[in-house]
Every structure is written in C-alpha cells, then in structure tokens.
Amino acid sequence: MIPICQYGFEVIQALLMEPIVDAKKESWKMVRFVLDGMLDHENEELRERVSALEKKVHQNEDEMLCLKSALADALRRIASLESGRTAGLTNNVLPSKPFKPQPRRVSSAPVSAADSRSKRAGSVEQAFVTRDTAPPQKRAPTPTPKAPPSPSPTSLKKWSSLSSAEFQGGNLQMSRSFQSVTCLTDKTRATDRKAMAHRRKETTFNKEEGYLRMYLRGRPVTLYAPTLEEYDLAKKEDQPPQSLKLEWVYGYRGRDCRSNVHLLPTGETVYFVAGVVVLYNVEEQIQRHYLGHTDDVKCLAVHPDKITIATGQVAGHDNKKSSRPKSAQHGKGDPSTAPDHLPHVRVWNSVSLQTLHILGLGGDFDRAVCSIGFSKADGGQLLCAVDEGNEHTLSVWEWQKGEKGHKITETKSSTEPVVASEFHPLDANTIITCGKNQITFWTLEGGTLGKKLGLFEKHEKPKFVLCLAIADNGDVFTGDSNGNIFIWPRGTNKISKALTGVHEGGIFSLLFTKDGHLLSGGGKDRRIVQWDATGLTQTGEVEIPEHYGAVRTLTQGKGNMIVVGSTRNVILQGTLELNFNPIVQGHVDELWGLAVHPNQHQFLTCAYDKKVFLWDALSHSAVWSKELEVPAHCACFHPDAQVVAIGTQTAKWLVLDLTSREPVYSHTDGNEQIECAEYSPDGKYLALGSRDNHIYVYSVDEEGKKYSRVGKCQGHSSFVTHLDWSADSQYIQSNSGDYELLFWNASSCKQITASSSMRDVQWATSYCTISFNTCGIWPEGADGTDVNGSSRAHKADLLASADDYGKVNLYRYPSTHIEAGHRAYGGHSSHVTAVRFLHDDSRLLSTGGKDAGILQWEIL
C-alpha cells in the first residue's frame, strides 16, 4: 500500500509542475486514474477485513452462547442465595416505567475481531447484571448502562491508512465502509438483547412451603397460597363465562379538538371521547357506540347523506412518534388484518355501526389525522384529510374505491399547524385549509393540488386562523386569534370585508344557522354572538358560564336549538333567548380517582382538573360536582355512605359530606401525593398510602367526621400504590412501586414480617395487583407497570384489571396462574387507571388517564 501511495504522489507532483497548458487536462485524467486505483485497492482491503471479521463472529457464536448460559446460571445461583435474605432486607425503589436500554455509542473506527468479541462478552455480562442484580437508585430514573470503552489508539491508527488531509475523497469512502462494520456491531448487540429478552425467569411454585414465586422486572415476588389450596402451576385458567358490554360513556373531548359535535337525522348527537365515537339521543337517553378505533379519535366529519361518518385517529401505543413508512406495503390485503395501530381514517355507517372503508393503513398519515372533510358539490365522492406530521400533508381520497379507498393525490400543506380543512360546497374542486399564520385555497385539477395563499393585505395578519364557515353564496368566513371575522369572496384569495375585534381573544367557531344568522363563539370571552348574515350587524349574544369553559364548537341542533362544545369537555344545548344547559359533562385533566357507593348505583370520580363528580349509574348523569383547591388523585366512600375521603397531589387529604358537599375534615401527611385511600370494612379506620413510602392510619368516629392519628406504617422502600383491608378490619396488605407485598397490623401500624402467617386471611377487597389471588392478571415477563389497578366483584367470582395499553380485562376470581384466560375490551385510548364493580356487581366502571373518559360496562 505504501509504495502505491508514494508512486501516486510522484506522478501527481510531476504532472502538476508541467508548464504546458494543453497537457494539464491529460495530467488530471492521470490523477483521477491513480486516485481511483488507490481507492479501489483500499475498499477491497476493507471488504476483506470485514468479511474476515464476520467469519470470526460466526465461528464464535457457540462460544458466546456458552458464555451467556454460564452467566445466566451464575446469576440464578446468586439470586437464589439472595432470595433467602430478601425478607430481612429493604429494597430500593425501581422506576415506575419499563427499563429501556440506551443505545450504546459505537466508534466510527472499526475494531479487531478479538476486541469486538471481548466487548460483546462484557456487554452481555453487564446487561445481565443490570437486569437482575444491580440495585436501582431510590426514586430516580433507571441508570443508563455505561458505554463500552473506546478502541485503543493502536486500533484507530491501524484503520486510518488514508486519513490524510490531502485525500478527503478517500476518507469519505472509508467512512462509508466503516458503516458496514458499525452496522455489524449493532446487529450483534441487538441479537444479544433479544436473546436476553427471551431468557426471562420463569414462575415457580414451592409445594413444600406452599408459595408461588413470580418475577416482575427480574425481581422475585413471593406469594403464599392459602393452606388448603390445591395448586398446579401448569394449569391453564379459562376465560370467565361473563362478558362486558359498553353501556355508557361519560365525557367529551373538546379541550383540543374542533368541529366534533354534529346532529344526525336520527336525533342523535355524535361526538367522541378517548377511542369511542358516541351517538347520543338526548330525548330518549340512549347511547350507541362505534368502537372500531384503536386509539384517540381526533377528528370527525359527516357525509352529505347524513348517515355516513368519517373519523380519524392518532397513532397507536407502538407508533406515537413520527415514523411514516416510505412505502405503503402495510396496506395490502384485508384492512381488518392490517396494522391498525397506524394513524388512519375509518368511514362507517351511523345506523348499522359497520365499518365501510379504512383509509391510510399503508402508512399514508403521520402521527395523527387532525382534520377531515367530505366533498359537497359532487355528493360526497371525495374526502380530504390533513395529518399532524411535520409537513401537515393534505391528501385527497376517493374513499368508496375498494375497502382501503384510493388516494388521488397528496401534497405538503404547511410546516405550521393546520386546524381545519373543508371542501367548498359550490366549487367541487376547491378545498380551504386554515391554521397558524395561514389560510390556503387549494384547487384539485388533473390529480394534483394547486395552492393559493390568502392575502391579508392592509389587515393585520393573525397568528392563527382558527375556524371557517361557508355562506350560501359561496363566500368564506373566517375567525382568527385576534377576534376578527374576515370575508373572502367566492373564487378569490383576498378579503372583501372585515369585522375586527368582535371578540376578546380568539374565535373558535363560526356557524350559519337554518334561519340565516351567523353565530360566532369566543374562546376567551365565552360569548356566542349572533349576526345578521346579510348586513353583518349584531342581533344578539349570550355568555356561557365560566365553569363550563369557553366555546370550542357550534352546531345546529333540533329546531332553533344550538349545541355547544366547550373547552372544559362539556356539551351544552339551548338558545340565545334561553339558558344553555349541559347534556354531557366530564373531566378535563388526567383521571385516577374512582370510588363506588357502598349501597347505591352511584360512583365518584376526581382528577387533576380539581373537579369532583358524583355520578348516578342508572340515570347516567352527574348528581353534583365540586371544584377543589388542589388536584385530586384518589377517593373512597365511608361504609355508612355519609362522607367520602379524597387524597390530593399535594399530600393533603380531605373528607367531604355527601349531602352538603362541604369538607368536614382535612389534614396533610408528608409532602407528597396521596396514592390510595381506603376505609376499613367496619368504618373505624382510614388508611392512606402516600408517595413518601408510608401508610398513615387514622381512627374514625362520629360517622366519619372525626379523625385521630393512630400511627404510620413504615417499611416500604418505594411509594405505596394499592392497599386492602382484611374482612375483620385488623390487617392491611399493600403494594409498592418496587413490587413489594407487605402486611401490617392496623391497630399498631407494625409490619408483619412472617408473610406465611397471612396466607389464610380473608381480604375485603382485591385492589392490590400483586397478591396470590390476583397474580394471574400479570403477563409472563411483565415489567411491573403493565397493570395499574384491579378490583374483585362482591360475589367473588370475577376479577377486573386496568392495564397500560387502554384495555379493561375480565378474569375469573381467584386468578392464580400467570397469563390466565381473560376477556379484553378496548375503548380507552390512554392507560386505564382504575376499575371498580358497583355494589350489586351489575356493572363495571373504568377510568382513563390522559383521555379523562369514564366507561360504564354492563356485565352479561
């Protein structure tokens, strides 16, 4: 290699010194020829080295497998030795989310086969230790594994024979060759990680001692079976004979979605919350539900026939990030078997609730579908859709062609958010979109979209054009963030008339009513203003009460009724002359608190929006609501049903009188969130599990209105997640964030360290997700955060769980075998935070976290 380089330098130097100008062209050809020969030689040598490295890696696979097996066996032995001491040791806190190894940094310089082999061995060993034996830090993020040591200077020098400043082209070629070596190293490490993932510890049962040992995130959890329990680990539990049917959905998504409330000819109001589209007949108090979506529904459009509906959703749990495929390979075949976790549009029949077409399962949308609209001038043959990708792609579909529809065209809309898209009702090929710093008029011609931006000219350009409505004569009316209404004549992109400052703050919705008026809804001043559509003079107004929120969307109701969707997830109905009354209410922020009435068909919810609702499960309505001073996290009823205790995010807990709705007692314990609260079955004690790792126990007198501190249960090394009382009110069992199951004497607050002595205790509830009778709700290899809550039916024949993937699961009770047979039900788009059976086991309730929805299930 070195002689060739020297010869190349001599030739180049001689040619460059040639004084004859005409000969320089030939000399440069020679230079390129020499350089190409040098690079070809170097690339060939690199390929040979990479090939040799690959062969050595394959030859050493058996050695690596033996090493992994030896390491695994050694670690199992260590774990078995340590397990005997776990009862007397306190464990550090594990994080509340799964461990995700950070990608290791790989040097751009390749390494020798020996170096690579030694590093991979170290990587495997480190990964096993991190998973099974490394003690996690208390209440801190999972420690990131250390990056492997960088290659030695010798190896760097060995692989940089062309790293001279004179040969930048050679460096470029070498860097490309290095990528193949880096890719090989990454693939090898990925294979190691997959091998470790399949090498999970299996659940075992000790017949002599009568305990089950399961593993959550590699940590052993010992659960003692009842004395007379005949336990067979290999037994498979069947699904329960009972099933669930969605009966009612409480809530509405108005806080961040627009134009999502419509009245159908059937008299039903259609809207959505979480992953459910609700068709609600207010007069008959009947709900029907479209359950085809797999995650949050984000937009809704009604076809001109008023029967067909299109709804768009966000990416599913595995596809939240921007990862739009370059090809549409996923869309082949039957849409029902396609990857429905991708963002897509479903077109369905509102009468039969049958899905007609599914658009976008080939990866046509990015992140979410935020706006859709049917064409009107041609009877609804086309559908336009805008996604939430970085370029907010606008696409046009012949939605009736085949089960997947046919995409005519798509184009980059804007790098700024788009909030609305609509076909012009008179011009078949015109689409209007609006959003941040823009209103755009699109023309569909010959399968392509032409673009014309709206010109504000002498008018101040608003930060957002928030909504649009089209008059009977084809003029486009827009409302913006400055409180202005601009009129854009049909066929132009210029403003002909402006009503400035008609609202304080933005205008979120415009509506042309059946009687020829224009309504504008304010997003800050909460006013609905009525305008004469011809002279544009104000003819009336009304202000929505503050606790209902600002106007998000306006739609025509029955007769002269107006339906209003608000930013606080409330749907109201009324007229400007009469008051607006709520027909749908719900929470706005993350929802965790759920408690059921001990002897009535009522339940209570509380959330981070500081709101508390008491609901009636038979009338499907809110009995009352109250706003607290701080966000709430958990709640429980006193057995006498006179009061309810509520735990908050600020370590404060309070007791509300159910009749007056006023607090009768409040106190603060610790300085962190109250995670769970439960009264004892006899009503004499209240236990509060805190995020500070302690359980605070109070004695209760005067029908739940007087409280005296009994003590503090100390022993958990992580935050308390769930707790249960024994049926005789003497004992407490509790779970924590590091997957412990501990037992306590309630009157003394002392820990009962001999867990085997508690094996035959009867528990009043089964809220603890980690116990012998509930271990079947955990999948094999669970990381400890897959299940958020559980509840046992009062008849002790059913067990329900709330998982992290938007599912409500129904099991037989007790559920004592890992991966027990169960029935799973969707509807929630976020993690399900809690489940509870009503007092007579006729219904099951579930709450969603981020989706803030409440689903009521009938048990069949």
Residue pairs with C-beta under 8 A, 6 or more apart in sequence:
1 41
1 42
1 45
1 161
4 37
4 38
4 41
5 38
7 34
8 34
8 35
8 38
11 30
11 31
11 34
12 31
12 34
15 24
15 27
15 28
15 30
15 31
16 27
18 24
18 27
35 167
35 169
35 170
38 162
38 167
38 170
39 169
39 170
39 173
42 161
42 162
42 170
42 173
42 174
43 173
43 177
46 174
46 177
47 177
49 110
50 110
50 177
50 180
50 181
50 184
52 113
53 110
53 112
53 113
53 116
53 181
53 184
54 184
56 113
56 117
57 113
57 116
57 117
57 184
57 188
60 117
64 117
64 120
64 121
64 124
64 192
67 121
67 124
68 124
68 192
68 195
68 196
68 199
71 124
71 125
71 128
72 128
72 199
75 128
75 129
75 132
75 133
76 201
78 133
79 132
79 133
79 201
79 220
82 133
83 213
83 220
83 222
86 220
86 222
87 753
87 755
88 753
90 715
90 717
91 135
91 219
91 717
91 718
91 738
91 740
92 135
92 136
92 137
92 138
92 717
92 718
92 738
93 136
93 137
93 138
93 139
93 140
93 717
93 718
93 719
93 737
93 738
94 136
94 142
94 217
94 219
94 718
94 737
94 738
94 739
94 784
95 136
95 140
95 141
95 142
96 737
96 785
97 142
97 785
98 217
98 783
98 785
99 130
99 131
99 142
99 217
99 783
100 142
101 127
101 130
101 144
101 145
101 193
102 144
102 145
104 123
104 145
104 147
104 148
104 189
105 147
106 182
106 185
106 186
107 150
107 151
107 156
108 175
108 178
108 182
109 151
109 155
109 156
109 159
109 160
109 178
110 155
110 159
110 178
110 181
110 182
111 119
111 151
111 155
111 181
111 185
112 155
112 158
115 151
115 152
115 155
116 185
116 188
119 148
119 149
120 188
120 189
120 192
122 148
123 148
123 189
123 192
124 192
124 196
126 145
126 146
127 145
127 192
127 193
127 196
128 196
130 143
130 145
131 196
131 217
131 218
132 201
132 218
134 143
136 142
136 143
136 738
137 143
138 717
138 718
139 718
139 719
159 178
160 174
162 170
162 171
162 174
163 171
163 174
164 170
197 781
200 215
200 218
200 780
200 781
201 215
201 218
201 220
202 215
202 780
203 212
203 213
203 214
203 215
203 233
203 780
203 818
204 212
204 213
204 233
205 211
205 212
205 213
205 225
205 231
205 233
206 212
206 213
207 231
209 224
209 756
210 224
210 225
210 227
210 229
210 231
210 756
210 759
211 222
211 223
211 224
211 225
211 756
212 222
212 223
212 224
212 225
212 231
212 233
212 772
212 775
212 816
213 220
213 221
213 222
213 223
214 220
214 221
214 223
214 775
214 778
214 818
215 221
215 781
216 739
216 770
216 778
216 782
216 783
216 784
217 739
217 782
217 783
217 784
219 738
219 739
219 784
221 739
221 740
221 741
221 770
222 755
223 741
223 770
223 771
223 772
223 775
224 755
224 756
224 758
224 759
224 772
225 231
225 759
225 772
225 816
226 759
226 760
226 772
227 759
227 760
229 816
231 816
233 817
235 817
236 817
236 820
236 821
237 776
237 811
237 812
237 815
237 816
237 817
237 820
237 821
238 812
238 821
239 810
239 812
239 821
239 822
239 823
240 797
240 798
240 810
240 811
240 812
240 822
240 823
242 797
242 798
242 810
242 859
242 860
243 810
243 823
243 859
243 860
244 808
244 810
244 823
244 825
244 844
244 857
244 858
244 859
244 860
245 857
245 858
245 860
246 276
246 289
246 291
246 825
246 827
246 855
246 856
246 857
246 858
247 287
247 843
247 856
247 857
247 858
248 287
248 617
248 620
248 855
248 856
249 273
249 274
249 276
249 278
249 287
249 289
249 827
249 853
249 854
249 855
249 856
250 584
250 585
250 586
250 615
250 620
250 853
250 854
250 855
250 856
251 273
251 274
251 569
251 584
251 585
251 586
251 587
251 851
251 852
251 853
251 854
252 261
252 271
252 272
252 273
252 278
252 565
252 569
252 570
252 571
252 584
252 586
253 260
253 271
253 272
253 273
253 274
253 296
253 297
253 569
253 851
254 260
254 261
254 549
254 552
254 553
254 565
254 566
254 567
254 568
254 569
254 570
254 571
255 552
255 567
255 568
255 569
255 588
257 272
257 298
257 299
257 552
258 419
258 420
258 466
258 467
258 508
258 509
258 552
258 553
259 299
259 300
259 301
259 420
259 467
259 509
259 553
260 271
260 272
260 299
260 300
260 553
260 565
261 269
261 270
261 271
261 553
261 555
261 563
261 565
261 571
262 269
262 270
262 271
262 300
262 302
262 555
263 269
263 270
263 555
263 556
263 557
263 558
263 563
264 270
264 279
264 302
264 306
264 307
264 350
265 306
265 307
266 279
266 281
266 350
266 351
267 281
267 282
267 283
267 284
267 558
268 279
268 280
268 281
268 288
268 350
269 279
269 280
269 281
269 282
269 557
269 563
269 571
269 583
270 277
270 278
270 279
270 280
270 300
270 302
270 309
270 350
271 277
271 278
271 280
271 300
271 565
271 571
271 584
272 278
272 297
272 300
272 311
273 569
273 586
273 851
273 852
273 853
274 296
274 297
274 827
274 828
274 829
274 830
274 848
274 851
274 853
274 855
275 291
275 293
275 294
275 295
275 296
275 297
275 313
275 806
275 826
275 827
275 828
275 829
275 851
276 289
276 290
276 291
276 293
276 297
276 827
276 853
276 855
277 289
277 290
277 293
277 297
277 300
277 309
277 311
278 287
278 288
278 289
279 287
279 288
279 289
279 290
279 350
280 286
280 287
280 583
280 584
281 287
282 573
282 583
285 619
285 620
287 620
288 353
289 353
289 827
290 309
290 311
290 348
290 350
290 353
291 826
291 827
292 346
292 348
292 355
293 311
293 313
293 346
293 829
294 313
294 316
294 340
294 341
294 826
295 313
295 314
295 315
295 316
295 317
295 341
295 806
295 829
296 313
296 314
296 368
296 829
296 830
296 851
297 311
297 312
297 313
297 829
298 312
298 313
298 314
298 368
298 369
298 370
299 311
299 312
299 369
299 370
299 371
299 372
300 309
300 310
300 311
300 312
300 372
301 309
301 310
301 311
301 372
301 373
301 374
301 383
302 308
302 309
302 374
303 309
303 310
303 374
303 380
304 374
304 376
304 379
304 380
305 379
305 380
307 349
307 350
307 351
308 347
308 348
308 349
308 350
308 356
308 374
308 380
309 347
309 348
309 349
309 350
310 345
310 346
310 347
310 348
310 372
310 374
310 383
310 399
311 345
311 346
311 348
311 372
312 343
312 344
312 345
312 346
312 365
312 368
312 369
312 370
312 371
312 372
312 385
313 343
313 344
313 345
313 346
313 368
313 369
314 320
314 343
314 367
314 368
314 369
314 388
314 829
315 321
315 341
315 342
315 343
315 367
315 368
316 340
316 341
316 342
317 341
317 805
317 806
318 341
319 341
319 342
319 343
320 367
321 367
322 366
322 367
322 389
322 390
323 366
324 363
324 365
324 366
324 389
325 362
325 363
326 363
327 362
327 363
328 362
328 363
328 364
329 362
329 363
330 338
330 339
330 342
330 361
330 362
330 363
331 338
331 361
331 362
331 363
331 364
331 404
332 338
332 362
334 403
335 357
335 358
335 361
335 403
335 404
336 358
338 358
338 361
338 362
339 361
340 358
340 361
342 360
342 361
342 363
342 365
343 360
343 365
343 366
343 367
343 368
343 369
343 387
344 358
344 359
344 360
344 361
344 364
344 365
344 369
345 358
345 359
345 360
345 365
345 369
345 372
345 383
345 385
345 397
345 399
346 355
346 357
346 358
346 359
347 355
347 356
347 357
347 358
347 359
347 383
347 399
347 405
348 354
348 355
348 356
349 356
357 399
357 400
357 402
357 403
357 404
357 405
358 403
358 404
358 405
359 383
359 385
359 397
359 399
359 404
359 405
359 407
360 369
360 385
361 404
362 404
364 395
364 407
364 410
365 385
365 387
365 389
365 393
365 395
366 387
366 388
366 389
366 390
366 393
367 387
367 388
367 389
368 387
368 388
369 385
369 386
369 387
369 388
370 386
370 387
370 388
370 392
370 417
370 418
370 419
371 385
371 386
371 418
371 419
371 420
371 421
371 433
372 383
372 384
372 385
372 386
372 421
373 383
373 384
373 421
373 422
373 423
373 431
374 380
374 382
374 383
374 423
375 381
375 382
375 383
375 384
375 423
375 428
376 423
376 424
376 425
377 423
377 424
377 425
377 426
377 427
377 428
378 428
381 398
381 400
382 396
382 397
382 398
382 399
382 408
382 423
382 444
383 396
383 397
383 399
383 405
384 394
384 395
384 396
384 397
384 421
384 422
384 423
384 431
385 394
385 395
385 397
385 421
386 392
386 393
386 394
386 395
386 413
386 418
386 421
386 433
387 393
387 395
388 417
390 415
391 412
391 413
391 414
391 415
392 412
392 413
392 414
392 415
392 416
392 417
392 418
392 435
393 410
393 411
393 412
393 413
394 410
394 411
394 412
394 413
394 418
394 421
394 431
394 433
394 442
394 449
395 407
395 409
395 410
395 411
396 407
396 408
396 409
396 410
396 431
396 444
396 449
397 405
397 406
397 407
397 408
398 405
398 406
398 408
399 405
408 444
408 447
409 444
409 447
409 448
409 449
411 448
411 449
411 451
413 433
413 440
414 433
414 435
414 436
414 438
414 440
416 435
416 436
416 437
416 438
417 435
417 436
418 433
418 434
418 435
418 436
418 438
419 434
419 435
419 436
419 464
419 465
419 466
419 467
420 433
420 434
420 435
420 466
420 467
420 468
421 431
421 432
421 433
422 431
422 432
422 433
422 468
422 470
423 430
423 431
424 430
424 431
424 432
424 470
424 474
424 476
424 490
425 470
425 474
426 474
426 490
427 474
427 490
427 491
429 443
429 444
429 445
430 441
430 442
430 443
430 444
431 441
431 442
431 444
431 449
432 439
432 440
432 441
432 442
432 468
432 470
432 476
433 439
433 440
433 442
434 440
434 465
434 466
434 467
434 468
434 478
435 464
435 465
436 463
436 464
437 461
437 462
437 463
437 464
438 453
438 454
438 465
439 453
439 454
439 465
439 468
439 478
439 488
440 451
440 452
440 453
440 454
441 451
441 452
441 453
441 454
441 493
442 449
442 450
442 451
442 452
443 449
443 450
443 452
444 450
452 493
453 493
454 465
454 488
454 493
454 494
454 495
455 493
455 494
455 495
456 462
456 486
456 495
457 494
457 495
459 484
459 486
459 495
459 498
459 500
460 482
462 480
462 481
462 482
462 484
463 480
463 481
463 482
464 480
464 481
464 506
465 478
465 479
465 480
465 481
466 479
466 480
466 481
466 506
466 507
466 508
466 523
467 478
467 479
467 507
467 508
467 509
467 510
468 476
468 477
468 478
468 479
468 510
469 476
469 477
469 510
469 511
469 512
469 518
470 476
470 477
470 512
471 477
471 512
471 533
472 512
473 490
474 489
474 490
474 491
475 487
475 488
475 489
475 490
475 496
476 487
476 488
476 490
477 485
477 486
477 487
477 488
477 510
477 518
478 485
478 486
478 488
478 510
479 485
479 503
479 506
479 507
479 508
479 509
479 510
479 520
480 486
480 506
480 507
481 505
481 506
482 500
482 501
482 506
483 500
483 501
483 502
483 503
483 504
483 505
483 506
483 507
483 522
484 498
484 499
484 500
484 501
484 502
484 507
485 498
485 499
485 502
485 507
485 510
485 520
485 536
486 495
486 497
486 498
486 499
487 495
487 496
487 497
487 498
488 494
488 495
488 496
489 496
497 536
499 531
499 536
502 520
502 529
502 538
503 520
503 522
503 523
503 524
503 525
503 527
503 529
504 522
504 524
504 525
505 522
505 523
505 524
505 525
506 522
506 523
506 524
507 520
507 521
507 522
507 523
508 521
508 522
508 523
508 550
508 551
508 552
508 553
508 567
509 519
509 520
509 521
509 551
509 552
509 553
509 554
510 518
510 519
510 520
510 521
510 554
511 518
511 519
511 521
511 554
511 555
511 556
511 562
512 518
512 519
512 533
513 519
513 556
513 560
513 562
514 556
514 560
515 560
516 533
516 534
517 530
517 531
517 532
517 533
517 539
518 530
518 531
518 532
518 533
518 536
519 528
519 529
519 530
519 531
519 554
519 562
520 528
520 529
520 531
521 527
521 528
521 550
521 551
521 552
521 553
521 554
521 564
522 528
522 529
522 550
522 551
523 550
523 551
523 552
523 567
524 550
525 543
525 550
526 543
526 544
526 545
526 546
526 548
526 549
526 550
526 551
527 541
527 542
527 543
527 544
527 551
528 541
528 542
528 543
528 544
528 551
528 554
528 562
528 564
528 576
529 538
529 540
529 541
530 538
530 539
530 540
530 541
530 576
531 537
531 538
531 539
532 538
532 539
540 576
541 576
542 576
542 580
544 550
544 551
544 564
544 566
544 572
544 580
547 568
547 627
548 566
548 568
548 570
548 572
548 580
548 582
549 566
549 567
549 568
549 569
549 570
549 588
550 566
550 567
550 568
551 564
551 565
551 566
551 567
552 564
552 565
552 566
552 567
553 564
553 565
554 562
554 563
554 564
554 565
555 562
555 563
555 565
556 562
556 563
557 563
557 573
560 575
561 573
561 574
561 575
562 573
562 574
562 575
562 576
562 580
563 571
563 572
563 573
564 571
564 572
564 573
564 574
564 580
565 571
566 572
568 588
569 585
569 586
569 587
569 588
569 852
570 582
570 584
570 585
570 586
571 582
571 583
571 584
572 580
572 581
572 582
572 583
573 580
573 581
573 583
574 580
574 581
585 613
585 622
585 625
586 852
586 853
586 854
587 605
587 607
587 609
587 611
587 613
587 852
587 854
588 607
588 609
588 611
588 852
589 607
589 608
589 609
589 631
589 852
590 607
590 608
590 849
590 850
590 852
591 605
591 607
591 608
591 833
591 847
591 848
591 849
591 852
591 853
591 854
592 606
592 607
592 608
592 633
592 634
592 833
592 834
592 847
592 849
593 604
593 605
593 606
593 607
593 632
593 633
593 634
593 635
593 646
593 647
593 834
593 847
594 603
594 604
594 605
594 635
594 833
594 834
594 835
594 836
594 845
594 847
594 854
595 603
595 604
595 635
595 636
595 637
595 644
595 836
596 602
596 603
596 604
596 637
596 836
596 837
596 838
596 839
596 845
597 603
597 604
597 637
597 641
597 838
597 839
598 637
598 639
598 640
598 641
598 839
599 641
599 839
600 641
600 839
601 616
601 617
601 618
601 838
601 839
601 840
601 842
601 843
602 614
602 615
602 616
602 617
602 623
603 614
603 615
603 617
603 836
603 838
603 845
604 612
604 613
604 614
604 615
604 635
604 637
604 644
605 612
605 613
605 615
605 635
605 847
605 854
606 612
606 613
606 628
606 632
606 633
606 634
606 635
606 646
607 631
607 632
607 852
608 631
608 632
608 633
608 649
609 631
609 852
610 627
610 628
610 629
610 630
610 631
610 632
611 625
611 626
611 627
611 628
612 625
612 626
612 627
612 628
612 632
612 635
612 646
612 656
613 622
613 624
613 625
614 622
614 623
614 624
614 625
614 658
615 621
615 622
615 623
615 854
616 622
616 623
617 838
617 843
617 845
617 856
620 856
624 661
626 656
626 661
628 646
628 648
628 654
630 648
630 649
630 650
630 652
631 648
631 649
631 650
632 646
632 647
632 648
632 649
633 647
633 648
633 649
633 673
633 674
633 675
634 646
634 647
634 674
634 675
634 676
634 677
635 644
635 645
635 646
635 647
635 677
636 644
636 645
636 677
636 678
636 679
637 643
637 644
637 679
638 644
638 645
638 679
638 683
638 700
638 703
638 704
639 679
639 681
639 682
639 683
640 683
640 703
640 704
641 658
642 657
642 658
642 659
642 703
642 704
642 705
643 655
643 656
643 657
643 658
643 664
643 703
643 704
643 705
644 655
644 656
644 658
645 653
645 654
645 655
645 677
645 679
645 686
645 688
645 704
646 653
646 654
646 655
646 656
646 677
647 653
647 673
647 674
647 675
647 676
647 677
647 688
648 654
648 673
648 674
649 673
650 668
650 673
651 668
651 669
651 670
651 671
651 672
651 673
651 674
651 690
651 692
652 666
652 667
652 668
652 674
653 666
653 667
653 668
653 669
653 674
653 677
653 688
654 663
654 665
654 666
654 667
655 663
655 664
655 665
655 666
655 704
655 705
655 707
656 662
656 663
656 664
657 663
657 664
657 705
664 704
664 705
665 705
665 706
665 707
667 707
669 688
669 690
669 694
669 696
670 690
670 691
670 692
670 694
670 696
671 692
672 690
672 691
672 692
672 719
673 690
673 691
674 688
674 689
674 690
674 691
675 689
675 690
675 691
675 719
675 720
675 721
676 688
676 689
676 720
676 721
676 722
676 723
676 767
677 686
677 687
677 688
677 689
678 686
678 687
678 723
678 724
678 725
678 765
678 767
679 685
679 686
679 687
679 700
679 704
679 725
680 686
680 687
680 725
680 729
680 746
681 725
681 727
681 728
681 729
681 764
682 729
683 700
683 704
684 699
684 700
684 729
685 697
685 698
685 699
685 700
685 710
685 725
685 729
685 746
686 697
686 698
686 700
686 707
687 695
687 696
687 697
687 698
687 723
687 725
687 732
687 746
688 695
688 696
688 697
688 698
689 695
689 719
689 720
689 721
689 722
689 723
689 734
690 696
690 719
690 720
691 719
691 720
692 719
693 714
693 716
693 717
693 718
693 719
693 720
693 736
694 712
694 713
694 714
694 716
694 720
695 712
695 713
695 716
695 720
695 723
695 732
695 734
695 744
695 749
696 709
696 712
696 713
697 709
697 710
697 711
697 712
697 713
697 732
697 746
697 749
698 707
698 708
698 709
698 710
699 707
699 708
699 710
700 706
700 707
701 707
701 708
710 746
710 747
710 749
711 748
711 749
712 749
713 732
713 734
713 744
713 749
713 750
713 751
714 749
714 751
715 742
715 744
715 751
716 734
716 736
716 738
716 740
716 742
717 736
717 738
717 740
718 736
718 737
718 738
718 740
719 736
719 737
720 734
720 735
720 736
721 734
721 735
721 736
721 737
721 769
722 734
722 735
722 767
722 768
722 769
722 789
722 790
723 732
723 733
723 734
723 735
723 767
723 768
724 732
724 733
724 734
724 763
724 764
724 765
724 766
724 767
724 768
724 771
725 731
725 732
725 746
725 763
725 764
725 765
726 732
726 733
726 761
726 762
726 763
726 764
727 762
727 763
727 764
728 762
729 746
730 745
730 746
730 747
731 743
731 744
731 745
731 746
731 752
731 758
731 761
732 743
732 744
732 746
733 741
733 742
733 743
733 744
733 758
733 761
733 763
733 768
733 771
734 741
734 742
734 744
734 768
735 741
735 768
735 769
735 770
735 771
736 742
739 770
739 784
740 770
741 755
741 768
741 770
741 771
742 751
743 751
743 752
743 755
743 758
744 750
744 751
744 752
745 752
752 758
759 772
763 771
763 773
765 791
765 792
766 773
766 774
766 790
766 791
766 792
766 799
766 813
767 789
767 790
767 791
768 774
768 790
769 777
769 778
769 787
769 788
769 789
769 790
769 801
772 814
772 816
773 792
773 799
773 813
773 814
773 815
773 816
774 790
774 799
774 801
774 814
774 815
775 815
775 816
775 817
775 818
776 799
776 811
776 814
776 815
776 816
776 817
776 818
776 819
776 820
777 787
777 790
777 799
777 801
777 809
777 811
777 815
777 820
777 822
778 786
778 787
778 818
778 819
779 786
779 818
779 819
780 818
780 819
785 804
786 803
786 804
786 805
787 801
787 802
787 803
787 804
788 802
788 803
788 804
788 831
788 832
788 833
788 834
789 801
789 802
789 832
789 833
789 834
789 835
790 799
790 800
790 801
790 802
790 835
791 799
791 800
791 834
791 835
791 836
791 837
791 844
792 798
792 799
792 813
792 837
793 799
793 800
793 813
793 837
793 841
794 837
794 839
794 840
794 841
795 841
796 813
797 812
797 813
798 810
798 811
798 812
798 813
798 837
798 841
798 859
799 810
799 811
799 812
799 813
799 814
799 815
800 808
800 809
800 810
800 811
800 835
800 837
800 844
800 846
801 808
801 809
801 811
801 822
801 835
802 808
802 809
802 831
802 832
802 833
802 834
802 835
802 846
802 847
803 809
803 831
803 832
804 831
804 832
805 831
806 826
806 827
806 828
806 829
806 830
806 831
806 832
806 848
807 824
807 825
807 826
807 828
807 832
808 824
808 825
808 827
808 828
808 832
808 835
808 844
808 846
808 855
808 857
809 822
809 823
809 824
809 825
810 822
810 823
810 824
810 825
810 844
811 820
811 821
811 822
812 820
812 821
815 822
825 857
827 846
827 853
827 855
828 846
828 848
828 851
828 853
828 855
829 848
829 850
829 851
829 853
830 848
830 849
830 850
830 851
831 848
831 849
831 850
832 846
832 847
832 848
832 849
833 847
833 848
833 849
834 846
834 847
835 844
835 845
835 846
835 847
836 844
836 845
837 843
837 844
837 845
838 844
838 845
841 859
842 858
842 859
843 856
843 857
843 858
843 859
844 856
844 857
844 859
845 854
845 855
845 856
845 857
846 854
846 855
846 857
847 853
847 854
847 855
848 854
848 855
